[in-house]
């Protein structure tokens, strides 16, 4: 997770920016996470959705379209 964050912050610092995914892909990823097929989905206080495998906040991670942003369990295709 920290390696991914470092890459993301570095892109912001050098001005490259961050690519965002489509709304359709975002919803598909979130549906996969919410189905909890891997057993790692966490919904803290029914407000904060997190991945138990990598610790990322799902509402943020699922919106980013970069090569290094992946499901740690390999469920996104």
Secondary structure by P-SEA (a helix, b strand, c coil): caaaaaaaaaaaaacbbbbbbcaaaaaaaaaaaaacccccccccccccccccccccccccccccccccccccccccc
